[in-house]
Amino acid sequence: LLPPPQHALRASRRLSRCYFFAAPAPAPNSIPTSHRRGPGPITLASLASHATHNRSDTCTLPLPAGRPRGPPAHRVFSTAAPPAGDERCDVTGDDAAIGNDKTHFRNTATKHPLNIKKNWRNPTQNHVWTANEIEELMKELPLHTPVTFGDKFMHFLVKTVLYNGFNKLTGFDKANPTAKSCEWRLIILESVAGCPGMVAAGMRHFKSLRTLRRDYGWIHTLLEEAENERMHLLVCMKMFKVSMPVRALVMMAQWFVVGFLTITYLIQPKALHRFVGYLEETASQTYFDLVKATETPGTNLHRDWSHLKAPAIAKNYWNLDDEAMWVDVLKQLFADETNHRDVNHTFATMESDDPNPFVEKHLADAAKAWQREPQK
């Protein structure tokens, strides 16, 4: 006897959810032998009969008697294959054996449904800083002198109000900061720093559509900045645990910052770029101080950070060596911030329809990108 139509439909939907990302797909009205329980095939009718009694969304059938029930990654209808050995994802560094919600897709035996190779790499082309470039950047940290009223207002807002207030809020001691004060400082800093580039790029994008005119190459640079800052945040999250109060503070900060940036860019785009330029000056100074403190024996950061390894996601993004340390990542973060500083101070002196002078740099980074791809 066939089950009622609605029961069969529900069962087929359950089956399709279980096998949507699995390969190969099961034959009609049956499931693979490796997933059978007991003798004989399991038909769609019997599966529908079971579905009428099991309303759970876990898509698991009862296990045979005496068989222990393992974590979700090892259950009957799991879409992820059990991890082999003690594999680790070379993108995020996560342990592949933690469970289904922690197993990175590329470390499973499951094929991608679109036959895409499992070799993730950030699609945007960031600049990979050499040791000589970083050393040159750390010799001097230039500061912009405000001239116009807008410059002076943004300088006061960033350097006096935000910087000093942020130091007090996070308990940051510039002379000898503690690791704890730096951890959530970097999380909040990078979560905010990723907003201006995206806001400015979006505003210029809509203006280009609205006015039917070119953008002159600004959008790509602004999007690259936003993505670069977001990657900074992901790297920091791999190193530090984020508490619920910090998450709440990040959300409140984003609500305020995005509104402020949007209104500012509508009224005076140059003022926003000057604001970001001053913000990046403080970020460059912060990372400069962190690098020096981590490399100086006797400091809090040298004790807590000097032995830390670089996370896998940072090695992948900046093409670092396998032996790279956390301080090497801090140097890359510092160099990125100096670049954003220079870019935004330059944009603040330009008209909105001037050609972007940084296009050639992006093209040069893209031309070098193939050299970082693994050779077969």
RONU-549031 format. One line per field, with one value per residue (C-alpha): residue number from 0; x, y, z. Coordinates in Angstrom, 2 decimals, always signed. Layout:
n: [NUM:...]
x: [X:...]
y: [Y:...]
z: [Z:...]
//
This chain:
n: [0:1:2:3:4:5:6:7:8:9:10:11:12:13:14:15:16:17:18:19:20:21:22:23:24:25:26:27:28:29:30:31:32:33:34:35:36:37:38:39:40:41:42:43:44:45:46:47:48:49:50:51:52:53:54:55:56:57:58:59:60:61:62:63:64:65:66:67:68:69:70:71:72:73:74:75:76:77:78:79:80:81:82:83:84:85:86:87:88:89:90:91:92:93:94:95:96:97:98:99:100:101:102:103:104:105:106:107:108:109:110:111:112:113:114:115:116:117:118:119:120:121:122:123:124:125:126:127:128:129:130:131:132:133:134:135:136:137:138:139:140:141:142:143:144:145:146:147:148:149:150:151:152:153:154:155:156:157:158:159:160:161:162:163:164:165:166:167:168:169:170:171:172:173:174:175:176:177:178:179:180:181:182:183:184:185:186:187:188:189:190:191:192:193:194:195:196:197:198:199:200:201:202:203:204:205:206:207:208:209:210:211:212:213:214:215:216:217:218:219:220:221:222:223:224:225:226:227:228:229:230:231:232:233:234:235:236:237:238:239:240:241:242:243:244:245:246:247:248:249:250:251:252:253:254:255:256:257:258:259:260:261:262:263:264:265:266:267:268:269:270:271:272:273:274:275:276:277:278:279:280:281:282:283:284:285:286:287:288:289:290:291:292:293:294:295:296:297:298:299:300:301:302:303:304:305:306:307:308:309:310:311:312:313:314:315:316:317:318:319:320:321:322:323:324:325:326:327:328:329:330:331:332:333:334:335:336:337:338:339:340:341:342:343:344:345:346:347:348:349:350:351:352:353:354:355:356:357:358:359:360:361:362:363:364:365:366:367:368:369:370:371:372:373:374:375]
x: [+0.00:+1.26:+1.22:-1.05:+0.32:+1.20:+3.22:+5.16:+5.87:+7.14:+9.37:+10.82:+11.60:+13.37:+15.36:+16.30:+17.51:+19.72:+21.36:+21.34:+25.06:+26.03:+27.42:+26.34:+22.58:+20.47:+18.47:+14.67:+12.68:+15.79:+18.83:+22.42:+23.29:+25.66:+22.70:+20.31:+19.19:+18.32:+17.81:+16.18:+15.88:+14.21:+11.52:+9.96:+6.79:+8.55:+10.48:+7.23:+5.74:+8.70:+8.41:+4.84:+6.13:+9.38:+8.81:+12.41:+14.42:+17.61:+16.99:+18.25:+16.79:+16.86:+20.23:+20.52:+20.41:+23.72:+25.16:+26.32:+24.88:+27.79:+28.01:+26.00:+28.91:+28.76:+25.00:+23.35:+22.14:+24.98:+26.04:+29.66:+31.91:+33.68:+37.03:+40.09:+42.70:+43.51:+43.13:+43.06:+41.63:+44.47:+42.21:+40.83:+42.97:+39.91:+40.18:+38.40:+37.35:+35.40:+31.99:+29.71:+29.30:+33.07:+34.31:+35.42:+33.84:+37.16:+38.29:+35.42:+35.14:+31.96:+32.27:+31.07:+27.68:+29.03:+32.33:+34.26:+37.76:+38.22:+41.10:+39.68:+41.55:+40.28:+39.09:+40.23:+43.89:+45.51:+49.06:+51.49:+54.06:+57.70:+59.99:+61.85:+58.63:+57.46:+60.83:+60.72:+57.18:+58.11:+60.93:+58.48:+54.76:+53.74:+50.88:+48.63:+48.38:+44.77:+44.21:+40.52:+37.75:+36.59:+40.09:+40.36:+36.97:+37.73:+41.20:+39.71:+36.98:+39.41:+42.56:+41.00:+37.51:+37.62:+41.25:+41.49:+38.00:+38.74:+41.93:+40.01:+37.21:+39.55:+42.05:+44.82:+48.19:+50.32:+53.59:+52.97:+49.55:+48.15:+47.06:+43.50:+43.17:+44.49:+42.27:+38.87:+40.40:+41.43:+38.06:+36.18:+38.73:+38.59:+34.80:+34.49:+37.33:+35.55:+32.58:+33.89:+35.15:+31.91:+29.77:+31.83:+31.90:+28.14:+27.46:+29.67:+28.09:+24.58:+25.70:+27.22:+23.94:+21.83:+23.82:+24.70:+28.36:+31.62:+33.17:+36.79:+38.07:+37.37:+34.90:+37.39:+39.91:+37.21:+35.85:+39.36:+39.82:+36.55:+37.40:+40.91:+39.60:+37.07:+39.87:+41.72:+38.68:+38.49:+42.19:+41.78:+38.76:+40.94:+43.29:+40.91:+37.64:+34.85:+32.55:+28.89:+29.46:+32.03:+29.61:+26.93:+29.35:+30.31:+26.66:+25.94:+29.10:+28.14:+24.64:+26.08:+29.10:+27.27:+24.69:+27.36:+29.47:+26.50:+25.35:+28.91:+29.53:+26.27:+27.20:+30.99:+32.82:+36.24:+35.48:+34.79:+38.07:+39.90:+38.16:+39.29:+42.80:+43.08:+41.50:+44.10:+46.87:+45.79:+45.43:+48.94:+50.30:+48.46:+49.87:+53.32:+53.20:+51.94:+54.77:+57.40:+55.90:+55.68:+59.34:+60.57:+61.51:+59.93:+56.66:+53.21:+52.78:+56.19:+55.20:+51.76:+52.14:+55.76:+55.31:+51.99:+51.86:+50.15:+46.65:+46.18:+43.82:+46.53:+49.15:+46.77:+45.80:+49.29:+51.16:+53.20:+55.58:+54.43:+56.65:+55.15:+54.42:+51.65:+54.03:+54.53:+50.78:+50.81:+53.39:+51.15:+48.22:+50.35:+51.39:+47.80:+46.69:+49.43:+48.20:+44.62:+45.95:+47.72:+44.83:+42.20:+44.35:+44.94:+41.23:+40.50:+42.52:+40.90:+37.69:+35.13:+35.55:+39.36:+40.82:+41.86:+45.69:+45.83:+44.48:+47.96:+48.84:+45.81:+46.73:+50.29:+49.03:+46.67:+49.50:+51.55:+48.66:+49.26:+52.70:+51.03:+48.83:+50.03:+51.90:+50.81]
y: [+0.00:+3.46:+6.09:+9.14:+11.64:+14.27:+11.72:+10.57:+14.16:+14.95:+11.89:+12.74:+16.24:+14.84:+12.52:+15.31:+17.50:+14.73:+14.09:+17.51:+18.00:+14.33:+12.58:+10.40:+10.94:+7.95:+5.96:+6.58:+4.93:+3.66:+4.80:+3.53:+0.20:+1.84:+3.66:+0.70:-0.67:-4.32:-6.70:-5.68:-2.31:+0.69:+1.98:+5.40:+3.95:+2.59:+5.81:+7.78:+5.50:+6.24:+9.97:+10.08:+9.05:+11.02:+14.76:+15.67:+17.75:+15.81:+13.47:+10.43:+6.95:+4.85:+3.18:-0.62:-2.05:-1.86:+0.72:+3.84:+7.14:+9.40:+13.12:+14.62:+14.20:+10.40:+9.83:+7.90:+10.75:+13.21:+15.09:+15.24:+12.24:+11.26:+13.06:+10.98:+11.13:+14.46:+16.65:+20.41:+22.90:+24.82:+27.86:+28.38:+25.99:+24.28:+20.68:+18.53:+16.02:+18.40:+17.69:+18.43:+22.09:+22.55:+20.37:+22.53:+21.36:+20.93:+18.37:+15.99:+13.32:+14.91:+16.39:+19.92:+19.81:+22.16:+20.25:+23.22:+22.46:+22.70:+25.16:+28.29:+31.52:+35.03:+36.28:+39.85:+40.55:+42.03:+43.28:+40.87:+42.96:+41.93:+42.21:+45.10:+46.99:+46.57:+47.65:+50.77:+51.62:+51.28:+53.83:+56.73:+57.19:+60.37:+62.45:+64.78:+68.37:+69.60:+72.74:+73.28:+73.47:+70.00:+68.64:+70.17:+68.88:+65.32:+65.48:+66.51:+63.88:+61.03:+61.96:+63.50:+62.12:+58.63:+57.65:+58.79:+57.57:+54.19:+53.86:+54.44:+52.11:+49.22:+49.93:+50.29:+51.40:+52.50:+52.09:+48.47:+47.18:+43.91:+41.17:+41.35:+45.06:+44.51:+41.56:+43.21:+46.50:+44.87:+43.16:+46.44:+48.39:+46.05:+45.67:+49.45:+49.89:+47.66:+50.04:+53.22:+51.52:+49.65:+52.74:+54.91:+52.23:+51.74:+55.47:+55.88:+52.80:+54.18:+57.61:+56.07:+54.28:+57.32:+59.80:+57.37:+58.26:+56.44:+56.07:+56.53:+53.50:+54.45:+51.69:+48.83:+50.45:+51.16:+47.62:+46.21:+48.30:+47.04:+43.41:+43.82:+45.17:+42.35:+39.83:+41.57:+40.92:+37.25:+36.82:+38.42:+36.24:+33.18:+34.39:+35.77:+34.68:+37.22:+37.65:+38.57:+42.13:+42.73:+41.38:+43.73:+46.66:+45.80:+45.80:+49.15:+50.67:+49.53:+51.01:+54.39:+54.38:+53.36:+56.12:+58.71:+57.67:+57.66:+61.14:+62.46:+61.04:+62.50:+65.96:+66.05:+62.96:+64.54:+64.87:+61.15:+60.22:+62.61:+61.01:+57.56:+58.87:+60.06:+56.83:+54.81:+56.95:+55.81:+52.21:+52.30:+53.67:+51.00:+48.12:+49.71:+49.79:+46.20:+44.94:+46.74:+45.54:+41.93:+41.97:+43.67:+41.24:+42.00:+43.46:+41.97:+41.27:+39.62:+37.24:+36.46:+36.84:+36.22:+32.42:+32.40:+30.91:+32.66:+31.29:+29.36:+31.96:+34.62:+32.41:+31.86:+35.52:+37.04:+34.05:+33.62:+30.76:+27.74:+28.84:+32.36:+33.79:+36.05:+39.02:+38.50:+38.85:+42.05:+43.47:+42.67:+44.30:+47.37:+47.64:+47.30:+50.12:+52.42:+51.77:+52.69:+55.82:+56.97:+56.06:+57.98:+61.07:+61.06:+60.71:+63.58:+65.93:+64.82:+65.69:+62.90:+62.65:+62.46:+59.13:+56.77:+56.85:+53.43:+51.38:+50.50:+49.16:+46.87:+45.62:+44.92:+42.92:+40.97:+40.22:+38.73:+36.71:+33.70:+33.27:+32.55:+29.80:+26.26:+24.83:+21.41]
z: [+0.00:-0.80:+1.93:+1.68:-0.85:+1.74:+3.75:+0.71:-0.27:+3.23:+3.19:-0.20:+1.01:+4.07:+1.83:-0.57:+2.30:+3.58:+0.22:-1.41:-0.86:-1.03:-4.10:-5.78:-5.44:-4.27:-6.74:-6.79:-4.01:-2.21:-0.29:-0.51:+1.02:+3.51:+5.03:+5.30:+8.62:+8.67:+5.74:+2.48:+0.72:+2.30:-0.03:-0.17:+1.29:+4.38:+4.77:+4.62:+7.25:+9.50:+8.81:+10.11:+13.54:+13.55:+13.33:+14.19:+11.71:+12.39:+9.44:+11.33:+11.45:+14.64:+15.04:+15.29:+18.78:+20.61:+18.29:+20.17:+19.09:+18.13:+17.48:+14.58:+12.15:+12.50:+12.34:+9.58:+7.38:+7.98:+4.84:+6.03:+5.88:+9.13:+9.34:+8.69:+11.43:+13.03:+9.94:+10.26:+7.83:+6.20:+5.77:+9.27:+11.31:+12.82:+13.95:+11.39:+14.03:+16.26:+14.75:+11.83:+12.71:+13.00:+10.14:+7.24:+3.97:+2.19:+4.81:+4.05:+1.39:+0.04:-3.44:-4.09:-5.88:-8.58:-8.94:-7.54:-6.31:-2.55:-2.57:-0.95:-1.41:-0.76:-4.18:-3.58:-4.27:-1.18:-1.08:+0.59:+2.41:+2.35:+5.37:+3.73:+3.04:+6.63:+8.00:+5.85:+6.95:+10.63:+10.36:+10.38:+11.03:+9.19:+10.59:+8.62:+9.84:+9.68:+7.60:+6.90:+9.48:+8.44:+8.91:+12.37:+13.44:+12.31:+13.87:+17.23:+16.97:+16.26:+18.14:+21.26:+21.71:+20.19:+20.79:+24.41:+25.19:+23.62:+25.67:+28.88:+27.86:+27.06:+29.84:+27.24:+28.61:+25.67:+27.61:+28.63:+27.55:+28.83:+26.46:+27.77:+27.05:+23.51:+22.64:+22.70:+21.59:+18.30:+17.87:+18.24:+16.20:+13.21:+13.32:+13.02:+10.53:+8.02:+7.77:+6.04:+2.90:+2.35:+3.01:+0.66:-2.05:-1.79:-1.97:-5.04:-6.62:-6.28:-7.45:-10.57:-11.30:-10.48:-12.55:-15.36:-15.01:-14.39:-10.95:-12.17:-10.31:-6.68:-5.86:-6.18:-3.83:-1.24:-1.43:-1.11:+2.03:+3.54:+2.76:+4.10:+7.40:+7.60:+7.15:+9.99:+12.17:+11.18:+11.98:+15.41:+16.14:+15.55:+18.26:+20.89:+22.43:+22.04:+25.04:+24.82:+26.18:+23.42:+20.79:+22.09:+21.99:+18.41:+17.35:+19.02:+17.54:+14.04:+14.31:+15.25:+12.93:+9.74:+10.20:+10.93:+7.94:+5.56:+6.53:+6.39:+2.92:+1.63:+2.87:+2.41:+1.04:+1.62:+5.33:+5.59:+3.91:+6.21:+9.19:+8.04:+7.41:+11.02:+12.25:+10.35:+11.82:+15.29:+14.08:+12.60:+15.86:+17.84:+15.79:+15.83:+19.64:+19.80:+17.59:+19.66:+22.96:+21.74:+20.67:+23.86:+26.68:+30.04:+28.73:+29.22:+25.53:+25.22:+28.00:+26.58:+22.80:+21.76:+21.67:+19.78:+16.30:+13.42:+12.70:+9.47:+8.00:+8.36:+6.70:+3.81:+3.42:+3.61:+2.19:+5.38:+6.10:+8.05:+10.95:+11.07:+14.51:+15.76:+15.76:+12.02:+11.60:+13.65:+11.24:+8.26:+10.05:+10.69:+7.04:+5.85:+8.14:+6.87:+3.35:+4.29:+5.99:+2.83:+0.53:+2.50:+3.05:-0.72:-1.51:+0.90:-1.35:-4.62:-6.41:-6.66:-10.44:-10.40:-11.61:-8.85:-8.62:-6.93:-9.84:-11.06:-7.60:-7.65:-11.10:-9.95:-6.95:-9.20:-11.63:-8.77:-7.39:-9.62:-8.06:-4.71:-6.13:-5.30:-8.25:-9.54]
//
